[in-house]
């Protein structure tokens, strides 16, 4: 059964849904009852938090689907969604209902057995806010607590909805909307409070995360992750020590960064909330903090008391980060035996390519090894906990190419941990990064402000990128097995007690593997790239697997040729499977093909070159590096002639703001808009001619393009 909906339309709930929710509050009063510090209930078929529990393991105790039975898995139902941006949410399940979010922070509740939409909620985010979403207008999911559904919105609101009706209970504006803050993360619920951070470091904000009362929406506390202008009062004492790690010449108007835009975990026995923080603003430390400094609390794991927000310990993954190596990736808590002793550990595989194991009570570094290709550092010094960087890694004098890139060896795509196998399943990716120092000529723009030469990247050829599913042994600090993927930007993982690991791929397959050996057992063609992680639940005696499928996110928007290599486009769907499912997806229509034959552009080479730089600064982040669209937003090489004539109205007057295309009035001049147009026409001709050469000489080298 396939349904097509417009999720912006409110729908009436059914009686069975209302009856099921009457006992929701009482039956789920302790949202941490399945935490790792207690044996998970083998009866529990629910998925109540983004990572199932606040330990962040993404492991289900369900065993109905296992090595012997997973081959019987079939599509139970699907919903085709009115959604043309990436889908990154993990659905939650409680009492027969699935709760999930779509792009632009929309929310819906769905009957788990039938796929009937019970209600939907649209916070009506101003689409112009999309210009501040570094990595697509996505949302990673909702939180459940005490009969309410909580969602963070792209424009910085935290909203509580009635779980029965979808009606708004309360809302709080958690950010200053005059600044380029965004929220894409799923909220977490800890001790009756809703924890939420924000994003926007690429655009120049100061990071923080906050706790709000789940009943009233009142803010309980706020933790700023970086200091501010020292002439102003400090918000909390931790910033006094942090300020000592920043240069006296720091330009605080640049924001500082350190946004807590994703990962959180909680240990109820230690009563510690763990939060990962992000990159500096700008990326390049030479601009951000001239003269050096560790720049706390950038790229760090923070352990705080959830009732007060007071810092207990911190570990900085990348002191003085200058590469966009965030520590916002999944934080996973587990109990491991290390050197013959039981240890309560915290694990993370952040962007920088090292897998960290910390004592979660004290923050002591227990081990850190490379889980992929890493060339920026030799190792992590176990005596100091600091990376041993290779000479020139900070690109002070020369442009460098290194691994990983700002996309990371592991990005936001969730990893999972299976206590039975003792393995962590990481969505690994291998992409080179190019960095150059803009320190002396840096000018802050109303766009990406990296200071690291990101506007100089005009190509990302497919042959330089790949991915893998890596099963990592955190005790031995080595891979147990590995499945190679041709493409990067593959989906998050789910593992179960049935000795299974599920992962979706950028090429559009949802695959089940054995958790101990990585043997493929089952797959399904979703007809679109998968970046979100699947989840599993038990309903009326059957185990289900649910997934939000829809190509998007940073790599799909910016990815250029490497993204095109996946062969997919955005087709947004909610997919739900169970053993014996017989539903099928509709056939995809063929995408429209332009029949225009481009001609050489008659213009000064300097104008085209300036257009190339401007395109890279303002347009590439959404429409693809090298003007090669990644299958989500329009590929500008194929825009119609009327659209091209309307470029001034689009870029300067906001003609398409209602569709998420921002206005750059005040940032771009009409002359600069014309240069961007010329460059796009030039790239259309270049890529067309390259395609013609490839038809005649299939062995033609892609690197000759544009010569």
QUITA-V609932 format. One record per backbone hydrogen bond with DSSP energy under -0.5 kcal/mol. NH is the residue of the N-H (numbers start at 1). CO is the residue of the C=O. Records with the same first field share a line. If there is no record, write none. Layout:
BEGIN
NH=CO, CO
END
This chain:
BEGIN
3=78
5=80
7=5
9=6
18=14
19=15
20=16
21=17
22=18, 19
23=20
24=21
25=21
27=23
28=24
29=26
31=29
33=30
35=32
38=35
44=41
47=93
48=52
52=49
53=51
56=53
58=51
60=495
66=64
67=498
70=66
72=69
73=70
74=578
76=576
77=576
78=1
79=574
80=3
81=79, 572
82=5
83=81
87=550
88=86, 139
90=140
91=89
92=99
93=47
94=97
97=94
98=110
99=92
100=108
102=106
104=137
105=102
106=103
107=121
108=100
109=119
110=98
111=116
112=96
115=111
118=109, 116
119=109
121=107
123=121
129=126
130=127
131=128
132=129
133=130
134=132
136=133
138=136
140=184
143=150
144=48
145=148
148=145
149=161
150=143
151=159
153=157
156=153
158=172
159=151
160=170
161=149
162=167
163=147
166=162
169=160
170=160
172=158
174=156, 172
177=175
179=176
181=179
182=199
188=195
190=188, 193
193=190
194=212
195=188, 193
196=210
199=182
203=200
204=200, 201
207=205, 257
209=223
210=196
211=221
212=194
213=218
214=192
217=213
220=211
221=211
223=209
224=222
225=207
226=207
227=296
232=229
239=236
240=237
241=237
242=238
243=239
244=240, 241
245=242
246=243
250=247
251=288
252=250
254=251
255=252
256=281
257=205
258=279
260=208
261=259
263=328
265=274
266=54
267=272
268=266
271=267
272=267
273=304
274=265
275=302
276=263
277=300
278=259
281=256
282=449
284=450
287=284
288=284
289=285
292=289
295=245
298=295
299=278
300=297
301=315
302=275, 300
303=313
304=273, 302
305=310
306=304
308=305
309=305
312=303
313=303
315=301
317=299, 315
318=299
320=294
321=318
326=324
327=277
332=330, 347
333=55
334=345
336=334, 343
338=336, 341
341=338
343=336
345=334, 343
346=358
347=332
348=356
349=330
350=354
351=326
353=350
355=369
356=348, 354
357=367
358=346
359=364
360=344, 358
363=359
366=357, 364
367=357
369=355
371=353
372=353
374=372
375=403
376=403
378=388
379=388
381=379, 386
382=380
385=381
388=379
389=387
390=376
393=390
395=392
400=435
402=433
408=405
409=351
416=425
417=57
418=423
419=417
422=418
423=418
424=472
425=416
426=424, 470
428=426, 468
429=409
430=466
431=429
432=464
433=402
435=400
436=452
438=436, 451
442=438
447=445
448=617
449=202
456=453
457=454
458=456
464=461
465=462
466=430
467=485
468=428
469=483
470=426, 468
471=469, 481
472=424, 470
473=478
474=422, 472
477=473
478=473
480=471
481=471
483=469
484=482
485=467
491=504, 530
492=531
493=414
494=502
495=58
496=500
497=60, 62
498=62
499=496
500=496
501=513
502=494
503=511
504=492
505=509
508=505
510=524
511=503, 509
512=522
513=501
514=519
515=499
518=514
521=512
522=512
524=510
526=508, 524
527=508
529=569
530=505
531=529
532=87, 548
535=546
537=544
538=45
539=542
542=539
544=537
545=577
546=535
547=575
549=547, 573
550=529, 548
557=553
558=554
559=555
562=460, 559
563=559, 560
564=560
565=561
566=563
567=564
570=631
571=569
572=83
573=549
574=79
575=547, 573
576=77
577=545
578=74
579=543
580=72
581=578
583=75
598=596
603=601
608=604
609=605
610=606
611=607
612=608
613=609
614=610
615=611
616=612
617=613
618=614
619=615
620=615
622=619
623=619
624=620
625=558
627=624
628=625
629=627
636=634
638=635
639=636
644=640
645=641
646=642
647=644
650=646
651=647
652=648
653=648, 649
654=650
655=649
657=654
659=656
660=657
661=656
662=660
664=651
666=668
667=664
668=664
673=669
674=670
675=671
676=672
677=673
678=674
679=675
680=676
681=677
682=678
683=679
684=680
685=681
686=682
687=683
688=684
689=685
690=686
691=687
692=688
693=689
694=690
695=691
696=692
697=693
700=697
704=701
705=702
707=704
END
